[in-house]
Amino acid sequence: MAAESQRRRSTRMAAGSLARFRYRENDDSDSDSGVKREDRDDDVDDEDHKPSDDESSLSGLSFNSDIEDAVSAPRKKKPIRSARTRTTTTTTSNGASKRKRAATVTTTVVTTLPTHKKRNGAAGAIKVEENYHEIKREIKDEEQDEPDLTSIQQKTASPRKVRKPARTITTKVHTASGDKEETHIEPPTDWELLYDLVKEMRQPGGPAANAAVDTMGCERLALESASPRDRRFHTLVALMLSSQTKDTVNAVAMARLQNELPPHEPGAPPGLNLENMLAVEPALLNQLIWQVGFHNNKTKYLKQAAVILRDQWGGDIPPTAEGLMALPGVGPKMAYLCLAAEHGWNRVEGIGVDVHVHRITNLWGWQKPGSAAAKTPEGTRLALQSWLPRDKWKEINWLLVGFGQAVCLPQGAKCGDCTLGLRGLCRAANRKKVAEGRKKRRELGLDDLGNEGDGDEDTVIKDEVKKEEEED
C-alpha cells in the first residue's frame, strides 16, 4: 500500500510539473487530431490580446512566465514607396498651356515590431505594447508656367484693318411731299493716307521722283518755240503715239517728227505741224515713227485725223472731249489728258486713266473687286470721278504714272523703297523686299517706317479688300 501510495504521489507530482506546459494548436490541427483546445484561466482573453503574425510564427508551444522572450522568425519588411511625381498638362480657357507638377509625395515609414514587455500581476497576463506605422506625408505643389502665347500675340499683333472699296450708300429722306431716296458715293478706306504718301514719294528726293513722265510725258513734248496752235497739235500727236509705248520711245519718235518731217511746200519750215502732216507720204511717216507700238495703224490714224482737223475744226484740235474722242485712234484717256495739258486747252473735264492708274488703284482696292469699275480703265475712270475730289483729277495721272514707273513697276516692283510697303499699307507688297528695305534703313540710321504700320518688323500685314455684302 505504501509503495502504491508513493507511486501515485510521484505520478501526481510529475503531472503537476508537466501541467505547466500545454500544447496550443490551431483550428485545422484540432480538427485533424481530434484534440480539443483547452482554455487557460490565467491567459489574457482573446479580445485583450490577439496574436500577431510574429506570435503565430512561433512553435506550437505556448510559454508562461518561465520564458518571457521568444525568438521569432525574421519578419519581412514591407517595401517603402519612394517619392513619386506626377506631371499633368492643363489647358486654360484662353488657350495657353500650363504645365503643372501636380503632387510631389514624400512618404516616410517608421515600423516598430511588437514586443512582449512584462507580466501583469499574478494572473500572468502579458501586456503587449505595439507601435504601428507612423507615416509622415509631405505634399508640395509646384506649378511651372509656360509662356502665355495668347498674351504675346495680343501684344505684338495689331488688329488687321479691312480696306473697303468705294461704294454707293442709299439713304431714305422724309420730306413733306413724301419719302425719297438719296445716294452718295463713300470713298475707299484710307484713300487720303495712300494718296498723300505717294505724293510725298513723288517729290524731289523721294524714291519715286525723276520718273520718265516728269520729263518725257506727252504734255511736255510740245516745242516751246512753236505757236500755241502747233503746241496743241504736238500734244495731240504725242498722245496718239503713246498708246502701248514707253515714254522714252515716244519722246524719240516725237523728236524725229519735229526735226525731220518734210515741209508741205518749198520754202516752208520743216517739222511737226498740221500742214506738213497732211502733205507727208504715209510710207515716210511710218518710217519716222517705226519705233512706237502699232506704228502701221498709228500712221493711218494720224493721216485721217489731220484731214478731220482741217475740214471740221479749222486746223485746230477740238476744244471738247467729245470732239477729241471722235478722232480715229483717240480714246477717253487721250482726250481728257489733251484737254487738261498745259499746252492743250488747260481745262479739266475728266481723269486720264492709263494702265498705271488702272492697275495701282485696283491694287489698293479702291474699286470693288470683280465689278465693272475694276475690269477696264474706262470703268476705273468713272468710278474715280464719282468720289475723288475734282481738284485732284489732273494730278492723279501724273502722280500714279510716275509712281508706277519708278517704284510700283508691273515687273520687279521696288517694295523695299516704297513707304506703303514699309508701313504695311500695301496688300501686294513683297515680304522679302520689305524686310530688306527696313534693314537697310536701320543701317543708314533712318526712321524705321515698319514700326508705324503693324508694329512687327518681320512681317507685312496685307490689307484685305472684302466684297461689300450688306451695303449695296
Secondary structure, DSSP 8 states (H G I E B T S, - for coil): -HHHHHHHHHHHHHHHHHTT-EE---HHHHHHH-------TTS--TTT----HHHHTS-SEE--TT-----------------EEEEEEEE-TTS-EEEEEEEEEEEEEE----EEEEEETTTTEEEEE----EEEEEEEEEEEE---HHHHHHHH-----B----EEEEEEEEETTEEEEEEEEE--TTHHHHHHHHHHHTSTTSTT-S-HHHHH-GGG-S-TTS-HHHHHHHHHHHHHHHTTS-HHHHHHHHHHHHHH---SSTTS--SSSHHHHHHS-HHHHHHHTTTSTTHHHHHHHHHHHHHHHHHHSTTS--SSHHHHHTSTT--HHHHHHHHHSTTTT----S----HHHHHHHHHTT-S-TTSGGGTSHHHHHHHHHHHS-GGGTTHHHHHHHHHHHHTS-SSS--TTT-HHHHTT--TT--HHHHHHHHHHHHHHT---GGGGTTS-TT-----B----SS--
